[in-house]
Amino acid sequence: MTKATTTEIFNDILKRIEKDPEATKANIGGVFKFVLTGDLDESWLVDCKDVAVRQSDDDADCTITVAGEDFLAIRDGSLDGMQAFMMGKLQVEGDMGLAMKLQEVL
Protein backbone atom coordinates (compact mmCIF):
# COMPACT_ATOMS: atom_id res chain seq x y z
CA MET A 1 0.00 0.00 0.00
CA THR A 2 1.38 3.41 -0.90
CA LYS A 3 1.32 6.26 1.55
CA ALA A 4 -1.50 8.75 1.16
CA THR A 5 -0.63 12.24 0.02
CA THR A 6 -1.41 15.17 2.29
CA THR A 7 -4.14 16.28 -0.12
CA GLU A 8 -5.77 12.83 0.13
CA ILE A 9 -5.48 12.90 3.92
CA PHE A 10 -7.05 16.34 4.25
CA ASN A 11 -9.80 15.41 1.77
CA ASP A 12 -10.51 12.39 3.99
CA ILE A 13 -10.60 14.64 7.07
CA LEU A 14 -13.08 16.90 5.24
CA LYS A 15 -15.32 13.90 4.51
CA ARG A 16 -15.20 12.93 8.20
CA ILE A 17 -16.21 16.35 9.50
CA GLU A 18 -18.85 16.75 6.77
CA LYS A 19 -20.63 13.50 7.76
CA ASP A 20 -22.43 15.30 10.56
CA PRO A 21 -21.68 19.04 10.24
CA GLU A 22 -23.86 20.03 13.19
CA ALA A 23 -22.08 17.56 15.47
CA THR A 24 -18.70 18.80 14.19
CA LYS A 25 -19.66 22.39 15.03
CA ALA A 26 -21.12 21.46 18.43
CA ASN A 27 -18.52 18.92 19.57
CA ILE A 28 -15.31 20.42 18.17
CA GLY A 29 -16.16 23.95 17.10
CA GLY A 30 -12.63 25.22 16.56
CA VAL A 31 -10.05 25.74 13.83
CA PHE A 32 -6.90 23.60 13.64
CA LYS A 33 -3.87 24.62 11.62
CA PHE A 34 -1.45 21.89 10.63
CA VAL A 35 2.01 23.22 9.81
CA LEU A 36 3.90 20.45 8.06
CA THR A 37 7.64 21.00 7.99
CA GLY A 38 10.48 19.37 6.10
CA ASP A 39 10.02 18.07 2.57
CA LEU A 40 6.27 18.76 2.55
CA ASP A 41 6.38 22.37 3.83
CA GLU A 42 2.60 22.93 3.77
CA SER A 43 -0.01 24.50 6.03
CA TRP A 44 -3.62 23.29 6.18
CA LEU A 45 -6.65 24.55 8.08
CA VAL A 46 -9.28 22.17 9.39
CA ASP A 47 -12.16 24.48 10.24
CA CYS A 48 -14.69 22.75 12.48
CA LYS A 49 -16.67 26.00 12.88
CA ASP A 50 -17.50 26.34 9.17
CA VAL A 51 -16.87 22.62 8.41
CA ALA A 52 -14.21 23.21 5.77
CA VAL A 53 -10.64 22.17 4.98
CA ARG A 54 -8.22 24.18 2.89
CA GLN A 55 -4.55 24.68 2.30
CA SER A 56 -3.84 27.94 4.13
CA ASP A 57 -1.56 29.66 6.61
CA ASP A 58 -4.37 31.70 8.20
CA ASP A 59 -4.75 32.03 11.97
CA ALA A 60 -6.32 29.18 13.93
CA ASP A 61 -7.42 28.36 17.47
CA CYS A 62 -4.90 25.52 17.72
CA THR A 63 -1.72 25.10 15.67
CA ILE A 64 -0.05 21.72 15.32
CA THR A 65 3.50 21.80 13.94
CA VAL A 66 4.98 18.48 12.86
CA ALA A 67 7.40 17.17 10.26
CA GLY A 68 5.52 15.98 7.20
CA GLU A 69 6.82 12.43 7.46
CA ASP A 70 5.78 12.26 11.14
CA PHE A 71 2.30 13.55 10.25
CA LEU A 72 1.96 10.80 7.64
CA ALA A 73 3.15 8.23 10.21
CA ILE A 74 0.63 9.47 12.79
CA ARG A 75 -2.13 9.30 10.21
CA ASP A 76 -1.28 5.76 9.06
CA GLY A 77 -0.98 4.57 12.67
CA SER A 78 2.73 3.78 12.69
CA LEU A 79 3.40 6.67 15.13
CA ASP A 80 1.17 7.48 18.10
CA GLY A 81 0.24 11.16 18.22
CA MET A 82 0.65 11.40 22.01
CA GLN A 83 4.06 9.73 21.81
CA ALA A 84 5.06 12.15 19.05
CA PHE A 85 4.02 15.03 21.32
CA MET A 86 5.95 13.62 24.29
CA MET A 87 9.03 13.08 22.11
CA GLY A 88 8.90 16.68 20.90
CA LYS A 89 8.13 15.64 17.33
CA LEU A 90 4.76 17.38 17.45
CA GLN A 91 4.24 20.86 18.93
CA VAL A 92 0.88 22.33 19.90
CA GLU A 93 0.20 26.05 20.33
CA GLY A 94 -3.06 27.70 21.32
CA ASP A 95 -6.20 26.06 22.68
CA MET A 96 -5.09 22.87 24.45
CA GLY A 97 -8.70 21.87 25.09
CA LEU A 98 -9.26 21.91 21.36
CA ALA A 99 -6.04 19.95 20.84
CA MET A 100 -7.50 17.17 23.02
CA LYS A 101 -10.29 16.81 20.43
CA LEU A 102 -7.79 16.23 17.63
CA GLN A 103 -8.44 12.47 17.54
CA GLU A 104 -12.04 13.17 16.50
CA VAL A 105 -10.69 14.91 13.40
CA LEU A 106 -7.82 12.61 12.46
N, C-alpha and C positions, 0 to 999 in steps of 0.2 A: 504494500500500500504506500503510495506517495504521500508526502506531507501536504497538508492543505496550505494554500496561500493565505496571506492575511486578508485579502479581499474575500475569499471564500469563508473564512472564519467570521469576519464581521457581517457578511451577508447571512450566515447561519444565526449569529446573535440577533440580528434584526428580525429574522423569522421567529425566534423564540420570544422576543418581547412583544411582537405583533400578534401572537396567538391570543392573548387576552390583554388588550391595551389598557383597559380600565384597571385590571389587577396590577399591571406593570406600574401605572401611575400611582396607585394607592399604596402598593407594597414597597416599591423602590423609590420612585419619585425624585430621582436626582440625576445628575449628569456626570458620567465618568469620562475621563480623558486617558487614553492609553498612549504613552510616549514610548515607541519602540526604538531602541538605539542599536548601534552596530550596523551590520550590512543592510538591514531593512530601512532604518531611519525614516519612520513614518509616525504620524499622530492621527488618532481616530477618536471621535466622540461617540459615546453610546448614551443617548439622551432618553432617559426613562421618564421625563416629564412630558415631552412631545412625542415619545415613542418613535425615535428616528436614530439612524446610524449614518455617520458620514466621515470622510477623511477630512480632518480639520485640526487646527492648533488653537481653536478658541478656548476661552476660559471654561472651567468645569468646577463642580462641587468637590470632586475627588480625582486626583491625578495619580495614575499608576505608571511608574517609569520602570522599564524592564528591557533587557537585551532581546532583540527579535527572536533569536534562537531559543531563549528561555521561555518567552511567551508561547512559542509554538509547542515547546515541551510541556508546559503547563496545560495547554489546551488539549494535547493528545494524551495526557495522563501520565507521561513518563517523568514529570516533575511535579511534586505537590506544591501548590501555591503558597501554603503557610510555611513550608520548609524553605521555599525560595525567599520569602520575606525574612525569615529568621537568619538565613545565610547572607542576607544583604544583596541578593540578586534582584529583588523586587522592592522598590521604594514606593511608599504611599504618602501623599501630601493632601491636606484638606480634611474633609469630613470622614472621620474614622468610622462613625456609625454606618455611613453609606458604604464604606469599604467592606464592612462585615457582610453586606448584602451581595457582594461581588459574585459569589457562587451561584446566585439565582440568575445571573446574567450569562456567565460563562458556561 
